[in-house]
Amino acid sequence: MSPVRFGIDQLLAASDRPRGRLGLVTNDAARLAGDPNVPSRCALMEAGLDLVRLFSPEHGLGADAADGAAVGDGVDSLTRLPVISL
């Protein structure tokens, strides 16, 4: 059986990575399969992709807000990128 590879792991291993400015829908639960200590947004930036904005789904970027709670926009403390709450 082959190991599980998340989409982020496959993207980082690909030779034809996206170019240009990128946004990412993410939260703190999005990690690398190969290293669960690394948030996917940090891995993308470390790989040289031009990540310019984050979008956080329900529960916020920290994945800790209550169901249906209003979560405001902000700035990610790890990447210093703007975060738009969806």
N, C-alpha and C positions, 0 to 999 in steps of 0.2 A: 504494500500500500504506500502510495506517495504521500509526502507531508502536505499539510494544508498550506496554501499560499493565498494570502489576502490580495485584493486588487492592488493595494499600495505596494506590496512586495513585488508583484508582477510588473507594475509600472517602473519601479526603481531598477529592476533587472533588465528592462527592455532597452534595446539599442535605439529605438525610434521614439524617444520621449517627446511630449508636447513642448512646443516653443511658444514664446510670447508670454503675456501676463496671464496669470491663472488665479482663479478663486477656488475655494474648497469648502464644501459642506462637511462639517466635522464636529466632533466633541472629544473630550478627554478619553473616551472609551476606544477611540480609533488609534490602534497601535500596530506596530510591525509584528508579524507572526514570528519572525526570526529573533526579535528582541522586544519583548513586551514592555520594556522600560522606555522605549522611544516612541513618542507621539508621532503620528503620521505627518502632521504639519511640519514638525521639526526635521523629519527625515527628508521631506521634499525640499526644504530650504537648504539643508546640508548637501543635498545632491545637486544644487545649483539651479533648480527650477525657480522661475520668477513668480513666486507666490505673493500676491499683493493684497488679498482680502480673504477673510474667513467668514463663513456663514454658519451660525449655530442653530440646530433644530430644537425641537421642544426639549426642555430640561436644561438648556443653556450649554455653553462651552464646557463648563465644569461637570456636566451631566448630573447635576445634583439639585436642580430646581424641581419643585412639585409639579405634578401633572396639571397642565393648563395654566400654570403661573406665568404672569407677565415677566419677561426677562428683557432687560434693556440692551442696547448696543454698547460696545465698549472697546477695549484694547486688550489683546492677549498678552499676558505677562511673560509667556515663553518666547514669542516671536516679535512682539511689539507691533503686530499687524492689527488693523481695524477689524472688529467683529460685528457683523450685522446679525441681529436676532431675527430668526424666521418665525 
